[in-house]
Amino acid sequence: MNTHSDTHLTHDQHLMALVDPTDMDADLQAHLQSCSQCQHQAQQLSRRFERMGQMARQLASEPSRPFRLPAQGGRKRVGWQFKSAMAMGLAGALVLVFTVWWPQRFNPTQPTPQQLAQQEKADALLMAEIDDLVNDALPKAYQELAMANDTGLSDLSEDLIDWIVPIIEEDDDPVDPRA
Amino acid sequence: MAAKPVDSKERPAKADSPSIEVVEQAKAGDQVAFHRLADHYQPEIYRMIYYRTRSQMDAEDIAQDVFLQAYKNLGRLKNPAVFRSWLYQIAVNRVRDFYRKKKFKSLFGFVSVDEEYFQEPAEMAIAPEAGEGLDRQDFWRQIKSLLTSLSRMEREVFLLRFFDQLSIKEMSAALKKNESTVKTHLYRALRKVKAAAAETDGLLEGLI
């Protein structure tokens, strides 16, 4: 750090002086107070930054309207209004829940006698269909093939039946590899 | 009552600042006293926000919110003498909240956030005034180039010191940092600004 009285302040030391000259060493402060050249440099530097701020203030726009407190006034009333609005909203939501949703959820409507009769009829038809399926699972065309009647099977030749379902004889053992 | 805000571009002399008694009256709930405070400080608070948002509309809205918050919380101000620093503290926080919300909205594509501070305001892009508008645009463009390399805190202390004309003590109160920290940030900001000005052929000198 430069502390010699004959040496002027460096660039960084000028910046330190601009921030707060009292933070500098006593020697540097003394030099700054006694050296006209350093004083001139410090003032020039300060003036440039101050000028920047001055231009910013001149070029900035102005507020279009003055600030005025709301007509209701009062710090407390502002909070009170918000809370009352919240409370009203919550109350309305609860009313909706207990008048619309709650009854539907726990008190379903009872069916009329006509609806009951129709339901029974539909149930009977469904049961009949199920019974048919149990008794005759295959469609009609397949039922003819599956029927165990001589008329159907006798049309097939012996050779064809043997080919489809060959008879496995006891002599047909696999070849003994040791042979 | 349509009171006219005090039109003072420069920092008002201490003798013109509202007295501590006015602050005490406002603390007690005196709305007339608070309006006096608002009329005095509104221009500088508005400008402070304008430097950081570069939008007249946003600056108006945020400034209104700052004073509303100040009125609501004035009872918590223990020392009326630091009212100005306390007001700036609210303003700094509000501007920060503004950019936080903007950033949050940008994540969902509602708003595009290019860069904080010194953005080209939409109103100027739509209808720039000839002559004066160009000078203004050029000035802010140069300021932007000088401050672009600064960190958030360095930029804040630089603006508070040279644009808003706060003292080190007032900045320390507004930012809730100790004076040593504020000075360190300011020193670094000055170094970077000086370096940026030197790289652009004496830009800083050209501003005066």
Interface residues (C-beta under 8 A of the other chain):
Chain A: H11 D12 L15 M16 L18 V19 D20 D23 R47 R48 F49 E50 R51 M52 G53 Q54 M55 A56 R57 Q58 L59 A60 S61 E62 P63 S64 R65 P66 F67 R68 L69 G73 G74 R75 V78
Chain B: M1 A2 A3 K4 P5 D7 K9 E10 G29 Q31 F34 H35 A38 D39 Q42 P43 Y46 R47 Y50 Y51 Q56 A59 E60 A63 Q64 F67 L68 Y71 K72 L74 G75 D135 R136 F139 W140 I143 F162 F163 D164 Q165 I168 K183 L186 Y187 L190 R191 K194 L204 E205 L207 I208
